Amino acid sequence: MRAAPLTGDVGAIGGWAAAFAHGFHRLDGRATSGCEFPVPLCLPRTARCRRTTGVRVVRSDLEEGEIMVVGGVRVTSPARTCADLARFTASLVEAVVCVDAMIPDGDALLAEVSRWLDDHPRRRGAVRAREALSLARPHSESAQESRLRMFWVVDAGLPMPLVNRQIYSRTGEFVGRADLIDPDAAVVAEYDGGDHAGADRRSTDHSRRERFEALGLIVVQHTAVDLGGRRAAALARLRRRHADGIARDRTQDRWVVGPAGPRW
C-alpha cells in the first residue's frame, strides 16, 4: 500500500482502506462504476505530507486507542473507521452500505461507534452518522442488498424489513431465504444481481419464488435497473404490492419467519 510509509508516527490509514485491512473486504475502494477511490490518510493538522497519487489526506486528530497495526500498517481502529465512514461517505445510503459491510454477523461494533459519537458530538458529520447507524442492519451480504433496503425504507417510506431470514412452511419445511421480508405485509423483496444471470441460478431463483408464493408470500424482484433508471416505476410497484400484502386475508398465510442464516 503506497500510503503506508506516509503515516509516520502520528497518522494512520483510514476509511475504506482501514476497513479492508481489518477484513471487511466488501469495502475494496471501488465505486459501482469501477473507478478506484483514493486511500484516506488520517494525519493531524500539524503533520506535513507530500502529495502522492491515489492518496487523500484527511486532517484529523487520532486519540489513544484509535490506531492499530495490521499487517505492519498503521490503520484506524474498527470503531473509528466505521464512525468515519458513517460521517464522511458521500450520501446517507452509501454510508449505510459501508456500516452494513462492517457488521456482517452482528451489531456489537455499532455500540462502540455510538459511544464514540457520544464522546465527539460536535465532530463533522456526527448527526448523519447517527442516522446511518439507525438504518444499518447485520446479515446484509452485498452493497446492492443494502441499497435495496434503503430503497425500501428511505425512498418508498415503508417499515424496516428483516434481512436474509430463513422462511419455513407451517409444517416446519425449509422453503428458502428471503433477501428482505416484511412479515406484516407478507412481502419479500429479492435483488437479482449479475450473479443471477446464469440459467442454473435463474432456475433456482424461480423455484424459490414459486415456493414462497405458494405459501401466500408476495415476491417483488429488483435489478440494478430498478434502483437506477426505472426507479419511479419500481417504487410504485413496491408500494402497490406492499399495500396488497397489508390488505391480504391473513388466515391464508402458511409461512413462518426463522432466523437469519445461509441460503442453503
ZADRENNU-674741 format. One record per residue (C-alpha): residue number from 1; x, z, y. Coordinates in Angstrom, 2 decimals, padded with zeros to 5 digits. Layout:
<rec><pos>NUM</pos><X>X</X><Z>Z</Z><Y>Y</Y></rec>
...
END
This chain:
<rec><pos>1</pos><X>000.00</X><Z>000.00</Z><Y>000.00</Y></rec>
<rec><pos>2</pos><X>001.72</X><Z>-001.21</Z><Y>003.15</Y></rec>
<rec><pos>3</pos><X>000.19</X><Z>001.56</Z><Y>005.26</Y></rec>
<rec><pos>4</pos><X>001.60</X><Z>004.41</Z><Y>003.14</Y></rec>
<rec><pos>5</pos><X>005.00</X><Z>004.66</Z><Y>004.89</Y></rec>
<rec><pos>6</pos><X>003.26</X><Z>004.82</Z><Y>008.28</Y></rec>
<rec><pos>7</pos><X>001.57</X><Z>008.19</Z><Y>007.66</Y></rec>
<rec><pos>8</pos><X>004.71</X><Z>010.20</Z><Y>008.36</Y></rec>
<rec><pos>9</pos><X>004.36</X><Z>013.97</Z><Y>008.05</Y></rec>
<rec><pos>10</pos><X>001.25</X><Z>014.22</Z><Y>010.20</Y></rec>
<rec><pos>11</pos><X>-001.08</X><Z>011.40</Z><Y>009.16</Y></rec>
<rec><pos>12</pos><X>-002.93</X><Z>010.11</Z><Y>006.11</Y></rec>
<rec><pos>13</pos><X>-004.65</X><Z>007.04</Z><Y>004.75</Y></rec>
<rec><pos>14</pos><X>-008.40</X><Z>007.43</Z><Y>005.24</Y></rec>
<rec><pos>15</pos><X>-011.76</X><Z>005.70</Z><Y>004.85</Y></rec>
<rec><pos>16</pos><X>-012.36</X><Z>003.26</Z><Y>002.03</Y></rec>
<rec><pos>17</pos><X>-008.67</X><Z>003.24</Z><Y>001.03</Y></rec>
<rec><pos>18</pos><X>-008.63</X><Z>007.01</Z><Y>000.54</Y></rec>
<rec><pos>19</pos><X>-011.87</X><Z>006.82</Z><Y>-001.45</Y></rec>
<rec><pos>20</pos><X>-010.34</X><Z>004.13</Z><Y>-003.67</Y></rec>
<rec><pos>21</pos><X>-007.23</X><Z>006.28</Z><Y>-004.19</Y></rec>
<rec><pos>22</pos><X>-009.49</X><Z>009.16</Z><Y>-005.27</Y></rec>
<rec><pos>23</pos><X>-011.01</X><Z>006.93</Z><Y>-007.95</Y></rec>
<rec><pos>24</pos><X>-014.14</X><Z>005.69</Z><Y>-006.22</Y></rec>
<rec><pos>25</pos><X>-013.36</X><Z>002.07</Z><Y>-006.97</Y></rec>
<rec><pos>26</pos><X>-016.61</X><Z>000.60</Z><Y>-005.69</Y></rec>
<rec><pos>27</pos><X>-015.11</X><Z>001.13</Z><Y>-002.25</Y></rec>
<rec><pos>28</pos><X>-012.46</X><Z>-001.57</Z><Y>-002.59</Y></rec>
<rec><pos>29</pos><X>-012.14</X><Z>-002.66</Z><Y>001.02</Y></rec>
<rec><pos>30</pos><X>-014.07</X><Z>-005.90</Z><Y>000.60</Y></rec>
<rec><pos>31</pos><X>-017.19</X><Z>-006.88</Z><Y>002.51</Y></rec>
<rec><pos>32</pos><X>-020.07</X><Z>-008.67</Z><Y>000.79</Y></rec>
<rec><pos>33</pos><X>-018.71</X><Z>-011.86</Z><Y>002.35</Y></rec>
<rec><pos>34</pos><X>-015.42</X><Z>-011.34</Z><Y>000.53</Y></rec>
<rec><pos>35</pos><X>-013.31</X><Z>-010.59</Z><Y>003.60</Y></rec>
<rec><pos>36</pos><X>-010.98</X><Z>-007.60</Z><Y>003.47</Y></rec>
<rec><pos>37</pos><X>-011.27</X><Z>-004.54</Z><Y>005.72</Y></rec>
<rec><pos>38</pos><X>-008.08</X><Z>-003.14</Z><Y>007.25</Y></rec>
<rec><pos>39</pos><X>-006.64</X><Z>000.07</Z><Y>005.81</Y></rec>
<rec><pos>40</pos><X>-007.61</X><Z>003.03</Z><Y>008.04</Y></rec>
<rec><pos>41</pos><X>-004.59</X><Z>005.10</Z><Y>009.06</Y></rec>
<rec><pos>42</pos><X>-005.53</X><Z>008.51</Z><Y>010.46</Y></rec>
<rec><pos>43</pos><X>-002.97</X><Z>009.79</Z><Y>012.99</Y></rec>
<rec><pos>44</pos><X>-003.00</X><Z>012.49</Z><Y>015.67</Y></rec>
<rec><pos>45</pos><X>-003.29</X><Z>011.20</Z><Y>019.20</Y></rec>
<rec><pos>46</pos><X>000.31</X><Z>012.14</Z><Y>019.92</Y></rec>
<rec><pos>47</pos><X>001.79</X><Z>010.21</Z><Y>016.97</Y></rec>
<rec><pos>48</pos><X>003.31</X><Z>006.80</Z><Y>017.50</Y></rec>
<rec><pos>49</pos><X>002.80</X><Z>003.90</Z><Y>015.11</Y></rec>
<rec><pos>50</pos><X>003.98</X><Z>000.31</Z><Y>015.12</Y></rec>
<rec><pos>51</pos><X>001.39</X><Z>-002.42</Z><Y>014.84</Y></rec>
<rec><pos>52</pos><X>001.02</X><Z>-003.57</Z><Y>011.24</Y></rec>
<rec><pos>53</pos><X>-001.14</X><Z>-006.40</Z><Y>009.89</Y></rec>
<rec><pos>54</pos><X>-004.04</X><Z>-005.14</Z><Y>007.79</Y></rec>
<rec><pos>55</pos><X>-003.85</X><Z>-001.59</Z><Y>009.16</Y></rec>
<rec><pos>56</pos><X>-006.24</X><Z>000.01</Z><Y>011.65</Y></rec>
<rec><pos>57</pos><X>-005.04</X><Z>003.16</Z><Y>013.39</Y></rec>
<rec><pos>58</pos><X>-007.71</X><Z>005.85</Z><Y>013.78</Y></rec>
<rec><pos>59</pos><X>-006.76</X><Z>008.61</Z><Y>016.19</Y></rec>
<rec><pos>60</pos><X>-007.97</X><Z>011.77</Z><Y>014.53</Y></rec>
<rec><pos>61</pos><X>-006.55</X><Z>015.26</Z><Y>014.05</Y></rec>
<rec><pos>62</pos><X>-006.42</X><Z>016.34</Z><Y>010.42</Y></rec>
<rec><pos>63</pos><X>-006.71</X><Z>020.02</Z><Y>009.60</Y></rec>
<rec><pos>64</pos><X>-005.21</X><Z>022.09</Z><Y>006.82</Y></rec>
<rec><pos>65</pos><X>-006.79</X><Z>021.13</Z><Y>003.51</Y></rec>
<rec><pos>66</pos><X>-007.88</X><Z>017.69</Z><Y>004.73</Y></rec>
<rec><pos>67</pos><X>-004.78</X><Z>015.90</Z><Y>003.41</Y></rec>
<rec><pos>68</pos><X>-003.91</X><Z>015.38</Z><Y>-000.26</Y></rec>
<rec><pos>69</pos><X>-001.16</X><Z>013.45</Z><Y>-002.01</Y></rec>
<rec><pos>70</pos><X>-002.47</X><Z>010.99</Z><Y>-004.58</Y></rec>
<rec><pos>71</pos><X>-000.04</X><Z>008.72</Z><Y>-006.39</Y></rec>
<rec><pos>72</pos><X>002.65</X><Z>009.66</Z><Y>-003.87</Y></rec>
<rec><pos>73</pos><X>000.47</X><Z>008.62</Z><Y>-000.89</Y></rec>
<rec><pos>74</pos><X>-000.95</X><Z>010.97</Z><Y>001.73</Y></rec>
<rec><pos>75</pos><X>-004.74</X><Z>010.45</Z><Y>001.87</Y></rec>
<rec><pos>76</pos><X>-007.64</X><Z>012.36</Z><Y>003.38</Y></rec>
<rec><pos>77</pos><X>-009.45</X><Z>014.75</Z><Y>001.04</Y></rec>
<rec><pos>78</pos><X>-012.66</X><Z>013.57</Z><Y>-000.65</Y></rec>
<rec><pos>79</pos><X>-014.86</X><Z>015.63</Z><Y>001.69</Y></rec>
<rec><pos>80</pos><X>-013.10</X><Z>014.44</Z><Y>004.86</Y></rec>
<rec><pos>81</pos><X>-013.09</X><Z>010.87</Z><Y>003.52</Y></rec>
<rec><pos>82</pos><X>-016.82</X><Z>010.95</Z><Y>002.81</Y></rec>
<rec><pos>83</pos><X>-017.56</X><Z>012.52</Z><Y>006.19</Y></rec>
<rec><pos>84</pos><X>-015.56</X><Z>009.82</Z><Y>007.98</Y></rec>
<rec><pos>85</pos><X>-017.25</X><Z>007.02</Z><Y>006.05</Y></rec>
<rec><pos>86</pos><X>-020.66</X><Z>008.50</Z><Y>006.86</Y></rec>
<rec><pos>87</pos><X>-019.71</X><Z>008.80</Z><Y>010.54</Y></rec>
<rec><pos>88</pos><X>-017.95</X><Z>005.51</Z><Y>011.18</Y></rec>
<rec><pos>89</pos><X>-019.30</X><Z>002.85</Z><Y>008.80</Y></rec>
<rec><pos>90</pos><X>-020.94</X><Z>000.05</Z><Y>010.81</Y></rec>
<rec><pos>91</pos><X>-024.61</X><Z>000.82</Z><Y>010.02</Y></rec>
<rec><pos>92</pos><X>-026.69</X><Z>003.63</Z><Y>008.55</Y></rec>
<rec><pos>93</pos><X>-027.44</X><Z>001.55</Z><Y>005.45</Y></rec>
<rec><pos>94</pos><X>-023.76</X><Z>000.83</Z><Y>004.81</Y></rec>
<rec><pos>95</pos><X>-022.92</X><Z>004.48</Z><Y>005.44</Y></rec>
<rec><pos>96</pos><X>-025.38</X><Z>005.41</Z><Y>002.67</Y></rec>
<rec><pos>97</pos><X>-023.79</X><Z>002.77</Z><Y>000.42</Y></rec>
<rec><pos>98</pos><X>-020.42</X><Z>004.49</Z><Y>000.92</Y></rec>
<rec><pos>99</pos><X>-021.72</X><Z>008.00</Z><Y>000.34</Y></rec>
<rec><pos>100</pos><X>-023.62</X><Z>006.90</Z><Y>-002.79</Y></rec>
<rec><pos>101</pos><X>-020.38</X><Z>005.44</Z><Y>-004.15</Y></rec>
<rec><pos>102</pos><X>-018.68</X><Z>008.85</Z><Y>-003.80</Y></rec>
<rec><pos>103</pos><X>-021.41</X><Z>010.82</Z><Y>-005.62</Y></rec>
<rec><pos>104</pos><X>-021.95</X><Z>008.73</Z><Y>-008.78</Y></rec>
<rec><pos>105</pos><X>-022.69</X><Z>011.65</Z><Y>-011.12</Y></rec>
<rec><pos>106</pos><X>-023.93</X><Z>014.42</Z><Y>-008.85</Y></rec>
<rec><pos>107</pos><X>-024.15</X><Z>015.62</Z><Y>-005.29</Y></rec>
<rec><pos>108</pos><X>-021.67</X><Z>018.53</Z><Y>-005.25</Y></rec>
<rec><pos>109</pos><X>-019.49</X><Z>016.67</Z><Y>-002.75</Y></rec>
<rec><pos>110</pos><X>-022.41</X><Z>016.48</Z><Y>-000.32</Y></rec>
<rec><pos>111</pos><X>-022.33</X><Z>020.27</Z><Y>000.11</Y></rec>
<rec><pos>112</pos><X>-018.66</X><Z>020.09</Z><Y>001.13</Y></rec>
<rec><pos>113</pos><X>-019.33</X><Z>017.28</Z><Y>003.57</Y></rec>
<rec><pos>114</pos><X>-022.29</X><Z>019.16</Z><Y>005.01</Y></rec>
<rec><pos>115</pos><X>-020.10</X><Z>022.21</Z><Y>005.59</Y></rec>
<rec><pos>116</pos><X>-017.51</X><Z>020.01</Z><Y>007.33</Y></rec>
<rec><pos>117</pos><X>-020.20</X><Z>018.64</Z><Y>009.63</Y></rec>
<rec><pos>118</pos><X>-021.42</X><Z>022.21</Z><Y>010.33</Y></rec>
<rec><pos>119</pos><X>-017.89</X><Z>023.13</Z><Y>011.36</Y></rec>
<rec><pos>120</pos><X>-017.48</X><Z>019.99</Z><Y>013.51</Y></rec>
<rec><pos>121</pos><X>-020.92</X><Z>019.40</Z><Y>015.08</Y></rec>
<rec><pos>122</pos><X>-019.52</X><Z>017.59</Z><Y>018.11</Y></rec>
<rec><pos>123</pos><X>-017.37</X><Z>015.08</Z><Y>016.24</Y></rec>
<rec><pos>124</pos><X>-018.33</X><Z>011.49</Z><Y>016.98</Y></rec>
<rec><pos>125</pos><X>-020.94</X><Z>010.17</Z><Y>014.54</Y></rec>
<rec><pos>126</pos><X>-021.90</X><Z>013.61</Z><Y>013.18</Y></rec>
<rec><pos>127</pos><X>-025.62</X><Z>013.09</Z><Y>013.75</Y></rec>
<rec><pos>128</pos><X>-025.60</X><Z>009.70</Z><Y>011.99</Y></rec>
<rec><pos>129</pos><X>-023.56</X><Z>011.23</Z><Y>009.16</Y></rec>
<rec><pos>130</pos><X>-026.24</X><Z>013.88</Z><Y>008.65</Y></rec>
<rec><pos>131</pos><X>-028.85</X><Z>011.16</Z><Y>008.31</Y></rec>
<rec><pos>132</pos><X>-026.72</X><Z>009.24</Z><Y>005.82</Y></rec>
<rec><pos>133</pos><X>-026.24</X><Z>012.37</Z><Y>003.71</Y></rec>
<rec><pos>134</pos><X>-030.01</X><Z>012.99</Z><Y>003.68</Y></rec>
<rec><pos>135</pos><X>-030.59</X><Z>009.47</Z><Y>002.33</Y></rec>
<rec><pos>136</pos><X>-027.76</X><Z>009.40</Z><Y>-000.22</Y></rec>
<rec><pos>137</pos><X>-028.51</X><Z>009.90</Z><Y>-003.91</Y></rec>
<rec><pos>138</pos><X>-026.35</X><Z>010.20</Z><Y>-007.05</Y></rec>
<rec><pos>139</pos><X>-026.55</X><Z>007.80</Z><Y>-010.01</Y></rec>
<rec><pos>140</pos><X>-026.65</X><Z>004.59</Z><Y>-007.96</Y></rec>
<rec><pos>141</pos><X>-024.47</X><Z>002.10</Z><Y>-009.81</Y></rec>
<rec><pos>142</pos><X>-023.80</X><Z>-000.58</Z><Y>-007.20</Y></rec>
<rec><pos>143</pos><X>-023.81</X><Z>-001.22</Z><Y>-003.49</Y></rec>
<rec><pos>144</pos><X>-026.79</X><Z>-003.54</Z><Y>-003.88</Y></rec>
<rec><pos>145</pos><X>-028.79</X><Z>-000.86</Z><Y>-005.68</Y></rec>
<rec><pos>146</pos><X>-028.11</X><Z>001.45</Z><Y>-002.73</Y></rec>
<rec><pos>147</pos><X>-029.14</X><Z>-001.28</Z><Y>-000.27</Y></rec>
<rec><pos>148</pos><X>-032.33</X><Z>-001.87</Z><Y>-002.24</Y></rec>
<rec><pos>149</pos><X>-033.18</X><Z>001.82</Z><Y>-002.00</Y></rec>
<rec><pos>150</pos><X>-032.64</X><Z>001.71</Z><Y>001.77</Y></rec>
<rec><pos>151</pos><X>-034.77</X><Z>-001.44</Z><Y>001.91</Y></rec>
<rec><pos>152</pos><X>-037.49</X><Z>000.60</Z><Y>000.17</Y></rec>
<rec><pos>153</pos><X>-037.18</X><Z>003.73</Z><Y>002.35</Y></rec>
<rec><pos>154</pos><X>-035.88</X><Z>002.58</Z><Y>005.75</Y></rec>
<rec><pos>155</pos><X>-037.36</X><Z>-000.93</Z><Y>006.02</Y></rec>
<rec><pos>156</pos><X>-040.57</X><Z>-000.57</Z><Y>004.02</Y></rec>
<rec><pos>157</pos><X>-041.17</X><Z>003.05</Z><Y>005.06</Y></rec>
<rec><pos>158</pos><X>-042.02</X><Z>004.12</Z><Y>001.50</Y></rec>
<rec><pos>159</pos><X>-041.25</X><Z>007.51</Z><Y>-000.09</Y></rec>
<rec><pos>160</pos><X>-037.78</X><Z>008.02</Z><Y>-001.56</Y></rec>
<rec><pos>161</pos><X>-037.76</X><Z>006.71</Z><Y>-005.16</Y></rec>
<rec><pos>162</pos><X>-035.93</X><Z>008.15</Z><Y>-008.14</Y></rec>
<rec><pos>163</pos><X>-032.68</X><Z>006.41</Z><Y>-009.13</Y></rec>
<rec><pos>164</pos><X>-031.80</X><Z>004.94</Z><Y>-012.55</Y></rec>
<rec><pos>165</pos><X>-034.25</X><Z>007.06</Z><Y>-014.52</Y></rec>
<rec><pos>166</pos><X>-034.96</X><Z>006.54</Z><Y>-018.20</Y></rec>
<rec><pos>167</pos><X>-038.56</X><Z>005.62</Z><Y>-018.97</Y></rec>
<rec><pos>168</pos><X>-040.33</X><Z>006.64</Z><Y>-022.18</Y></rec>
<rec><pos>169</pos><X>-043.73</X><Z>005.98</Z><Y>-023.68</Y></rec>
<rec><pos>170</pos><X>-046.07</X><Z>008.92</Z><Y>-024.05</Y></rec>
<rec><pos>171</pos><X>-045.19</X><Z>008.96</Z><Y>-027.75</Y></rec>
<rec><pos>172</pos><X>-041.51</X><Z>009.53</Z><Y>-026.89</Y></rec>
<rec><pos>173</pos><X>-040.16</X><Z>006.00</Z><Y>-027.43</Y></rec>
<rec><pos>174</pos><X>-037.39</X><Z>004.95</Z><Y>-025.04</Y></rec>
<rec><pos>175</pos><X>-038.57</X><Z>001.89</Z><Y>-023.11</Y></rec>
<rec><pos>176</pos><X>-035.83</X><Z>001.16</Z><Y>-020.59</Y></rec>
<rec><pos>177</pos><X>-034.15</X><Z>002.36</Z><Y>-017.46</Y></rec>
<rec><pos>178</pos><X>-035.56</X><Z>001.66</Z><Y>-014.01</Y></rec>
<rec><pos>179</pos><X>-033.21</X><Z>000.96</Z><Y>-011.08</Y></rec>
<rec><pos>180</pos><X>-035.76</X><Z>002.67</Z><Y>-008.80</Y></rec>
<rec><pos>181</pos><X>-039.12</X><Z>004.23</Z><Y>-009.60</Y></rec>
<rec><pos>182</pos><X>-041.82</X><Z>005.95</Z><Y>-007.56</Y></rec>
<rec><pos>183</pos><X>-043.82</X><Z>007.89</Z><Y>-010.17</Y></rec>
<rec><pos>184</pos><X>-046.72</X><Z>008.48</Z><Y>-007.76</Y></rec>
<rec><pos>185</pos><X>-047.21</X><Z>004.73</Z><Y>-007.24</Y></rec>
<rec><pos>186</pos><X>-046.05</X><Z>003.70</Z><Y>-010.75</Y></rec>
<rec><pos>187</pos><X>-043.78</X><Z>001.14</Z><Y>-009.06</Y></rec>
<rec><pos>188</pos><X>-040.42</X><Z>000.11</Z><Y>-010.48</Y></rec>
<rec><pos>189</pos><X>-038.01</X><Z>-001.86</Z><Y>-008.27</Y></rec>
<rec><pos>190</pos><X>-035.24</X><Z>-003.79</Z><Y>-010.00</Y></rec>
<rec><pos>191</pos><X>-032.25</X><Z>-005.53</Z><Y>-008.44</Y></rec>
<rec><pos>192</pos><X>-031.19</X><Z>-008.78</Z><Y>-010.14</Y></rec>
<rec><pos>193</pos><X>-027.59</X><Z>-009.46</Z><Y>-009.19</Y></rec>
<rec><pos>194</pos><X>-025.24</X><Z>-012.23</Z><Y>-010.19</Y></rec>
<rec><pos>195</pos><X>-024.52</X><Z>-010.50</Z><Y>-013.50</Y></rec>
<rec><pos>196</pos><X>-028.18</X><Z>-011.11</Z><Y>-014.45</Y></rec>
<rec><pos>197</pos><X>-027.85</X><Z>-014.89</Z><Y>-014.31</Y></rec>
<rec><pos>198</pos><X>-026.91</X><Z>-015.49</Z><Y>-017.96</Y></rec>
<rec><pos>199</pos><X>-029.56</X><Z>-016.40</Z><Y>-020.49</Y></rec>
<rec><pos>200</pos><X>-028.95</X><Z>-013.30</Z><Y>-022.61</Y></rec>
<rec><pos>201</pos><X>-029.22</X><Z>-010.96</Z><Y>-019.64</Y></rec>
<rec><pos>202</pos><X>-032.34</X><Z>-012.71</Z><Y>-018.32</Y></rec>
<rec><pos>203</pos><X>-033.97</X><Z>-012.37</Z><Y>-021.73</Y></rec>
<rec><pos>204</pos><X>-033.13</X><Z>-008.66</Z><Y>-021.82</Y></rec>
<rec><pos>205</pos><X>-034.49</X><Z>-008.16</Z><Y>-018.30</Y></rec>
<rec><pos>206</pos><X>-037.73</X><Z>-009.99</Z><Y>-019.08</Y></rec>
<rec><pos>207</pos><X>-038.23</X><Z>-007.98</Z><Y>-022.26</Y></rec>
<rec><pos>208</pos><X>-037.74</X><Z>-004.70</Z><Y>-020.38</Y></rec>
<rec><pos>209</pos><X>-040.15</X><Z>-005.78</Z><Y>-017.66</Y></rec>
<rec><pos>210</pos><X>-042.81</X><Z>-006.64</Z><Y>-020.25</Y></rec>
<rec><pos>211</pos><X>-042.39</X><Z>-003.24</Z><Y>-021.87</Y></rec>
<rec><pos>212</pos><X>-042.74</X><Z>-001.49</Z><Y>-018.52</Y></rec>
<rec><pos>213</pos><X>-045.85</X><Z>-003.45</Z><Y>-017.58</Y></rec>
<rec><pos>214</pos><X>-047.42</X><Z>-002.85</Z><Y>-021.00</Y></rec>
<rec><pos>215</pos><X>-047.32</X><Z>000.88</Z><Y>-020.22</Y></rec>
<rec><pos>216</pos><X>-049.00</X><Z>000.44</Z><Y>-016.82</Y></rec>
<rec><pos>217</pos><X>-045.95</X><Z>000.27</Z><Y>-014.54</Y></rec>
<rec><pos>218</pos><X>-045.75</X><Z>-002.25</Z><Y>-011.69</Y></rec>
<rec><pos>219</pos><X>-042.38</X><Z>-004.04</Z><Y>-011.58</Y></rec>
<rec><pos>220</pos><X>-041.06</X><Z>-005.62</Z><Y>-008.38</Y></rec>
<rec><pos>221</pos><X>-037.84</X><Z>-007.59</Z><Y>-008.76</Y></rec>
<rec><pos>222</pos><X>-035.41</X><Z>-008.32</Z><Y>-005.93</Y></rec>
<rec><pos>223</pos><X>-032.38</X><Z>-010.55</Z><Y>-005.44</Y></rec>
<rec><pos>224</pos><X>-029.81</X><Z>-010.85</Z><Y>-002.66</Y></rec>
<rec><pos>225</pos><X>-032.07</X><Z>-013.43</Z><Y>-001.00</Y></rec>
<rec><pos>226</pos><X>-034.89</X><Z>-010.86</Z><Y>-000.79</Y></rec>
<rec><pos>227</pos><X>-032.56</X><Z>-008.47</Z><Y>001.03</Y></rec>
<rec><pos>228</pos><X>-031.42</X><Z>-011.27</Z><Y>003.33</Y></rec>
<rec><pos>229</pos><X>-033.22</X><Z>-014.41</Z><Y>004.47</Y></rec>
<rec><pos>230</pos><X>-036.54</X><Z>-013.63</Z><Y>002.77</Y></rec>
<rec><pos>231</pos><X>-036.62</X><Z>-010.02</Z><Y>003.89</Y></rec>
<rec><pos>232</pos><X>-040.03</X><Z>-010.13</Z><Y>005.60</Y></rec>
<rec><pos>233</pos><X>-041.78</X><Z>-011.66</Z><Y>002.59</Y></rec>
<rec><pos>234</pos><X>-040.07</X><Z>-009.22</Z><Y>000.23</Y></rec>
<rec><pos>235</pos><X>-041.13</X><Z>-006.27</Z><Y>002.39</Y></rec>
<rec><pos>236</pos><X>-044.75</X><Z>-007.43</Z><Y>002.39</Y></rec>
<rec><pos>237</pos><X>-044.68</X><Z>-007.87</Z><Y>-001.39</Y></rec>
<rec><pos>238</pos><X>-043.16</X><Z>-004.42</Z><Y>-001.98</Y></rec>
<rec><pos>239</pos><X>-045.65</X><Z>-002.69</Z><Y>000.30</Y></rec>
<rec><pos>240</pos><X>-048.57</X><Z>-004.54</Z><Y>-001.30</Y></rec>
<rec><pos>241</pos><X>-047.51</X><Z>-003.66</Z><Y>-004.83</Y></rec>
<rec><pos>242</pos><X>-046.90</X><Z>-000.05</Z><Y>-003.81</Y></rec>
<rec><pos>243</pos><X>-050.43</X><Z>000.14</Z><Y>-002.37</Y></rec>
<rec><pos>244</pos><X>-051.75</X><Z>-001.34</Z><Y>-005.62</Y></rec>
<rec><pos>245</pos><X>-049.98</X><Z>001.38</Z><Y>-007.54</Y></rec>
<rec><pos>246</pos><X>-051.33</X><Z>004.19</Z><Y>-005.39</Y></rec>
<rec><pos>247</pos><X>-054.88</X><Z>002.85</Z><Y>-005.95</Y></rec>
<rec><pos>248</pos><X>-054.47</X><Z>002.36</Z><Y>-009.73</Y></rec>
<rec><pos>249</pos><X>-056.51</X><Z>004.06</Z><Y>-012.45</Y></rec>
<rec><pos>250</pos><X>-054.05</X><Z>006.81</Z><Y>-013.41</Y></rec>
<rec><pos>251</pos><X>-055.83</X><Z>007.53</Z><Y>-016.67</Y></rec>
<rec><pos>252</pos><X>-054.27</X><Z>004.29</Z><Y>-017.93</Y></rec>
<rec><pos>253</pos><X>-050.68</X><Z>005.49</Z><Y>-017.40</Y></rec>
<rec><pos>254</pos><X>-048.80</X><Z>005.51</Z><Y>-020.71</Y></rec>
<rec><pos>255</pos><X>-045.29</X><Z>006.25</Z><Y>-019.47</Y></rec>
<rec><pos>256</pos><X>-043.12</X><Z>009.31</Z><Y>-018.79</Y></rec>
<rec><pos>257</pos><X>-040.08</X><Z>009.53</Z><Y>-016.50</Y></rec>
<rec><pos>258</pos><X>-036.98</X><Z>011.03</Z><Y>-018.08</Y></rec>
<rec><pos>259</pos><X>-033.58</X><Z>011.96</Z><Y>-016.63</Y></rec>
<rec><pos>260</pos><X>-031.03</X><Z>009.61</Z><Y>-015.14</Y></rec>
<rec><pos>261</pos><X>-028.91</X><Z>008.01</Z><Y>-017.82</Y></rec>
<rec><pos>262</pos><X>-027.21</X><Z>004.92</Z><Y>-019.21</Y></rec>
<rec><pos>263</pos><X>-029.04</X><Z>001.62</Z><Y>-019.56</Y></rec>
<rec><pos>264</pos><X>-028.55</X><Z>001.61</Z><Y>-023.39</Y></rec>
END
